[in-house]
Each structure stands twice: as C-alpha cells, then as structure tokens.
Amino acid sequence: MSASLYSYYRSSAAYRVRIALNLKGLSADLVPVHLRHGEQRGDAYRALNPAGLVPWFQDDRVAMAQSLAIIEYIEEVHHAPALLPAGLANRAYAREIALTIACDIHPIGNLRVLDKLSADYGATPEGRAAWNRYWMAAGFAAIEARLARTAGRFAVGDAPTLADICIVPQVYNARRFGLDLAPYPILAAVDAAARELPAFIAAAPENQSDFQEG
Ligand SMILES: N[C@@H](CCC(=O)N[C@@H](CS)C(=O)NCC(=O)O)C(=O)O
C-alpha cells in the first residue's frame, strides 16, 4: 500500500493516525502542513481537504479526512493487530473513550476555535490556555471514571486500543496547556504505559520531521 498522511507534528488528530499506522506496522509518506503558518487554509491544501484541517489520508483506494474514520478504514483493511479489544462491552467502552476525546474535548480546544476566541472575544494566551484546561478537565473526569472500570495496563485491558490512541495525544495537549493531571491517576498511568511502546514513541510530536521547539 502506498499511502500519504498530511500531518502536523503536534496535531493530536494526526498523532492518532500516526499511532494507528505504527501499531499496524504500516508506513505512509508524511506530508507536513504547517498549522501555525495557516497552510491548512491555503488553496492548495483546501483543494485536497475543503475542511482545512489535518489529518488528510490517501492511498490507492481512499482520499479522506477525520482521524477516527481513517483509523477505522485502516482497521478494516488490516485486521491485525486489532485496535479494538475483545468483547462487545469492551469494544463499546474503547469507542466511548475515543469519542469523549474526539467529540467532546478536542474540537473546542482546536486552533481555529482558540483563534476565534482571541479575535472576537479578546481571549489572551492565558485565557486560551484556561479555556482548554477547563474543557479537558471536564472530559478527563468522565474518562477517569470509565477507566476505573476498564483499565488494565492500558485503557481497556492489557493491550493498546483505539482508546489509548486517542488518550495519548490528548494528554500531550493537556501537558502543553498546563493541566494538572493529579486528579486523573489512572489516565496518567495508562498514558505513561502507552508512551513506552515503540509505535507511540515513533508517532510522538518530537519525533516528527516537522517538529519545532516551543
Ligand atoms: N475531527 C477531526 C479534527 C481535525 C482537526 O481539528 N485538526 C486540527 C489539528 S488537531 C487542525 O487541523 N486544526 C487547524 C485549525 O484549527 O486551523 C479529526 O479527528 O480528524
């Protein structure tokens, strides 16, 4: 499979897809899209993805956006190792955790939302960070309660799943915005365990070709 992933080193949605590809042992050409420079809003990129967001993934069959849909596609094409756990309930819980992050937490902390808060409502850099911390804390409290019932070494049992794929990038964001993780000890433990795995290490922002300090 020849594949390309349009990515930005600290895009948490692109980070999810990078982890999934690595867990499957797949490679894709990474095409950097510099979000801070606004490349995602340029005509060239919008011709690919009219939504103006990363990630964008393409191979010989699909050309598509939305990290979770991309991961589900990859899962359907390459079954092993499975990114969902065994057992109907556990698969539902892994999806629940993933969607809490992808639907309830991530979109309201996105760059374009923070930029709108600054442009139209005068949010300062500290105000933007406080906004992000507030919504992450709300979502993490719900996830911590779920993890109390599902976690083993990882979020749902003892193998990494879609839940961990979403948790690690979001906890990366939480650290970046200075959220205290002490109230979420299971989340912190699961994140730490996943970040020891080669697939997660290779996908980390600091290990991307477009990584920049600061
Ligand atoms: N729901 C989408 C979210 C994509 C998204 O919001 N990507 C962010 C980076 S994590 C982005 O491109 N932001 C650019 C901007 O806000 O201008 C997904 O899961 O792929």
The ligand as an ORCA input file, in Angstrom:
! r2SCAN-3c Opt
* xyz 0 1
  N     -12.363     15.714     13.882
  C     -11.176     15.933     13.116
  C     -10.426     17.099     13.721
  C      -9.341     17.616     12.823
  C      -8.715     18.861     13.433
  O      -9.415     19.648     14.078
  N      -7.403     19.031     13.223
  C      -6.718     20.158     13.797
  C      -5.365     19.749     14.346
  S      -5.524     18.610     15.683
  C      -6.494     21.211     12.747
  O      -6.215     20.906     11.604
  N      -6.582     22.478     13.141
  C      -6.317     23.575     12.282
  C      -7.081     24.797     12.650
  O      -7.782     24.801     13.654
  O      -6.959     25.759     11.895
  C     -10.312     14.667     13.111
  O     -10.430     13.877     14.049
  O      -9.546     14.454     12.156
*
